[in-house]
Amino acid sequence: MIVAVVVVVSSMLAGVINALILGLPVKTALAMASGFGWYSLSGILLTDAFGPVLGSVGFFNDLAREIAAIMLIPLLINRHRAAALGLGGATTMDFTLPVLQRSGGVSIVPAAIVHGFVLSLFAPVLIALFT
């Protein structure tokens, strides 16, 4: 649960920082940061709210997060277990779960399921809140 809360808080902070850097409205950047790797949901919701360009950016942002997680989890899991778990975002209970299990063993599976479940609950609520 703590890793999920840290991921939510750090993603929102990164959204605010990116809004300032890119000149986007803060609410738009926060909505884009609220996908937590769930590209099949965030892309659709962001397209409906902000149009196809920002919807595509949100989709790519979450897809890139998942690809980075798949590549980095095996490298981080032994020294930085919580960071490896947080990388996967909402996908830790489904798509990145096999990578986590193969790299970190069966003991990480319950934490990955809880982490992914919590972020999967937060994602649609926060995207709706910020759109």
Steps between C-alpha positions, in 0.01 A plus 500: 500500500783738586662452158167574329453821700857608420436431130181710505665792681816494288301473176288801597814697590656405166180610326521845660869533410431394141213749477736780594772383260269437204260788555196276539212573735572326831171306496580364154846385606358344816240312296774370272713395800205314653508209255761311706590285200142401412526605136181332378294717737691825514533542126124477450406725792759762413395500133138560602600782735784676318498380140702251297842664542506499880321165507777355285765657722334347807481163328866512401603620847334200665621256234856627542468451876404137448783435254749665737367289787544178305861592421597643840326266748758221458782751553350663811320219681791373709621834638192723476197274539250780568623705203469199271144448623411867456625507141223274379222726625151364451631214285674324789195283559475384139748572221823556697415240766684217320813717471482586868448136600779371276742765622401532866346167587158402625531719810442820299174380344262605784657846517478534120132406497414748778710772335340450160151481649539824696636687197226355280248647743669840510556541123142548374401707803794739467471527121130585538579749778759686293302498174 
